[in-house]
Amino acid sequence: MSKDRKNPNGAGTDARKRADGRYETRATLDTPTGRRQVSFYGRTAQEANDAKFIALADQSKGALFSDPQRLTVSEFLERWLSDTARYQVAASTYGRYERTVRNHFLPFFKRLRLRDVSVVHVRALKARKLEERMHPNTVGVMQGVLSAALNQAVYDGLIPANPCARVKKAAARGKTRVRSPVPGGRLEALRRRQGHARRGPNYPRPPYGDASGRTSRPQVGGPGSGRPASIH
């Protein structure tokens, strides 16, 4: 059988050896940007053909082929929404994801290739949204959505690492806790001397007593009380 003979159903030709020593085979596949011819490479003819047949099998199941070398961040995010997020989160959460991708991620990343996305891009996205006066907590949630999508890209072998993992999430600054200049042990002793330890619903301040909480009221029937001792 001739190596140039075409296979049916868009399967293309069998692998041929290139001048650089690799083997190449081609197939016509449906991609996010339309139907086009795609090349597959391998160190052997079988390796190149196997890669092509895997892509053809995925297409027969309804999956679009995405070349990792050409796949953009925007194309990946749209595919992540339809193929992954839709079936993993509640409908309300999915709606929030979809709005975040459509209103913020797609206009920002535009035609940036997925393999080129870096910490610099994630940090720039964070800075831009803060400059647009979005609440820091909202920007932090947005970063979480992008991180979830890029975690899937790592799992799929499309990128080596998630750049979001190296960018701290934005968050509103809370009140700074003021530490007491008095060391903990000395502070507790000071509270006891001032009677603070007995204040509160379970330890009300006695009606009589000094600052330490010790009762100074004369005992009934005691010496100098002027009253007889109680008989039990």
C-alpha positions in Angstrom: 0.0 0.0 0.0 1.4 3.4 -0.9 2.2 5.8 1.9 0.5 8.6 0.1 -2.8 6.8 -0.2 -5.4 8.7 1.8 -7.5 7.1 4.5 -11.3 7.5 4.7 -13.3 9.9 6.9 -10.6 12.6 7.0 -8.0 10.3 8.5 -5.4 11.8 6.2 -2.2 10.0 5.1 0.1 7.5 6.8 3.1 8.9 8.5 6.1 9.9 6.3 9.6 10.6 7.4 10.7 14.3 7.3 14.1 15.8 6.5 14.6 16.4 10.3 14.2 12.7 11.0 10.8 12.9 12.6 7.6 11.3 11.1 4.6 13.4 10.2 1.0 12.5 9.5 -2.0 14.6 8.9 -5.8 14.6 9.4 -8.7 17.0 8.9 -10.3 17.7 12.2 -12.9 20.0 13.8 -11.1 22.7 15.9 -12.4 25.6 18.0 -11.6 27.9 15.0 -13.1 25.6 12.4 -12.3 22.5 10.4 -8.7 22.3 9.3 -5.9 20.0 8.5 -3.7 19.1 11.5 -0.2 17.6 11.5 1.0 15.0 14.1 4.6 14.2 14.7 6.6 11.3 16.3 10.0 9.8 16.5 8.5 6.8 14.7 5.7 6.3 12.2 3.7 4.4 14.7 4.0 7.2 17.3 2.8 9.8 14.9 -0.1 7.6 13.6 -1.1 6.8 17.2 -1.4 10.5 18.1 -3.6 11.1 15.0 -5.9 8.1 15.7 -6.4 9.3 19.3 -7.5 12.7 18.0 -9.8 11.0 15.5 -11.3 8.8 18.2 -11.9 11.9 20.4 -13.6 13.7 17.5 -15.9 10.8 17.0 -17.1 11.3 20.5 -17.9 15.0 19.8 -14.7 16.5 21.2 -13.0 19.4 19.3 -9.3 19.1 18.6 -7.2 21.8 20.2 -3.5 22.0 19.2 -1.6 22.7 22.4 0.8 24.9 20.4 -2.0 27.1 19.1 -4.6 26.9 21.8 -5.3 30.3 23.3 -6.3 31.1 26.9 -9.7 32.3 25.7 -10.3 29.1 23.7 -9.3 26.9 26.7 -11.5 28.9 29.2 -14.5 28.5 26.9 -13.9 24.8 26.6 -13.3 24.5 30.3 -16.7 26.1 31.0 -18.6 23.8 28.7 -16.8 20.6 29.3 -15.7 20.7 32.9 -17.2 23.5 35.1 -20.7 23.0 33.9 -20.8 19.5 35.4 -18.8 20.1 38.6 -20.5 23.1 40.2 -24.0 24.3 41.0 -25.9 26.2 38.3 -25.6 29.5 40.2 -21.9 29.0 40.6 -21.5 28.1 36.9 -23.4 31.3 36.0 -20.9 33.3 38.1 -18.0 31.5 36.4 -19.4 32.2 32.9 -19.8 35.9 33.6 -16.3 36.2 35.1 -14.8 34.5 32.0 -16.9 36.5 29.5 -16.7 39.9 31.2 -13.1 39.8 32.5 -10.9 37.0 31.3 -11.7 37.0 27.5 -11.2 40.8 27.1 -7.9 40.6 29.1 -6.2 37.6 27.6 -7.5 38.0 24.0 -5.3 35.9 21.7 -2.6 35.0 24.2 -1.6 31.4 23.8 -2.2 29.1 26.7 1.4 27.8 26.7 2.6 31.4 27.1 0.4 32.4 30.1 2.7 33.3 33.1 2.8 34.8 36.6 3.3 38.2 34.9 -0.1 38.0 33.2 -2.0 36.8 36.3 -0.4 39.6 38.4 -1.3 42.2 35.7 -4.9 40.9 35.6 -5.1 41.4 39.4 -3.6 44.9 39.3 -5.9 46.0 36.5 -9.1 44.9 38.3 -7.9 46.6 41.5 -7.3 49.8 39.5 -10.8 49.5 38.1 -11.9 49.8 41.8 -13.2 46.3 42.1 -13.4 45.1 45.7 -10.3 43.2 46.6 -12.3 40.2 47.9 -14.1 40.1 44.5 -10.7 40.2 42.7 -9.6 37.3 45.0 -12.6 35.2 44.0 -11.9 36.0 40.4 -8.3 34.7 40.8 -9.8 31.5 42.3 -11.9 30.9 39.2 -8.8 31.4 36.9 -6.8 29.1 39.2 -9.4 26.3 39.0 -9.4 26.5 35.2 -5.6 26.5 34.9 -5.4 23.6 37.3 -7.4 21.6 34.7 -4.9 22.7 32.1 -2.1 21.3 34.2 -4.0 18.1 34.7 -4.6 17.8 30.9 -0.9 18.3 30.2 -1.4 21.6 28.4 0.9 23.7 30.7 3.6 22.5 33.1 2.4 24.5 36.1 -0.4 26.9 37.3 0.9 30.5 37.4 -1.9 31.5 39.7 -0.2 29.5 42.5 2.6 32.0 42.7 0.4 35.1 42.9 -1.1 36.0 46.2 -4.9 36.5 46.1 -6.2 40.0 46.6 -8.1 40.6 49.9 -9.5 43.5 51.8 -7.2 44.6 54.6 -8.7 44.0 58.1 -8.1 46.0 61.3 -4.6 45.6 62.6 -4.5 43.9 66.0 -2.6 46.0 68.5 -0.5 43.9 70.8 -0.2 44.9 74.4 3.3 46.0 75.5 2.8 44.0 78.7 4.0 40.3 78.4 1.3 37.7 78.6 2.1 36.4 82.1 2.5 39.8 83.6 -0.7 41.0 81.9 -2.7 38.1 83.3 -1.4 38.7 86.8 -2.3 42.4 86.5 -5.8 41.5 85.5 -6.2 39.2 88.5 -5.0 42.0 90.8 -7.5 44.4 89.3 -10.3 41.9 89.7 -10.9 41.4 85.9 -10.7 37.7 86.2 -14.0 37.7 88.1 -16.0 40.0 85.8 -18.5 38.6 83.4 -21.8 36.7 83.4 -20.3 33.8 85.3 -18.3 35.7 87.8 -20.1 38.9 88.8 -18.2 41.4 91.0 -19.1 40.8 94.7 -21.1 43.6 96.3 -18.3 44.1 98.8 -14.7 43.7 98.3 -11.4 45.2 97.3 -9.9 45.4 93.9 -8.8 41.7 94.0 -12.4 40.5 94.5 -11.9 39.3 98.1 -15.0 39.9 100.3 -14.5 42.3 103.1 -18.0 42.2 104.6 -18.0 41.1 108.2 -19.0 37.5 108.7 -22.4 36.8 110.4 -21.9 35.9 113.9 -18.2 36.5 113.7 -16.1 38.4 116.2 -17.2 42.0 116.3 -20.3 41.5 114.3 -22.7 42.2 117.1 -25.0 39.4 116.0 -25.4 35.9 117.3 -24.0 33.0 115.2 -26.5 31.2 113.1 -27.7 27.8 114.4 -27.8 25.0 111.8 
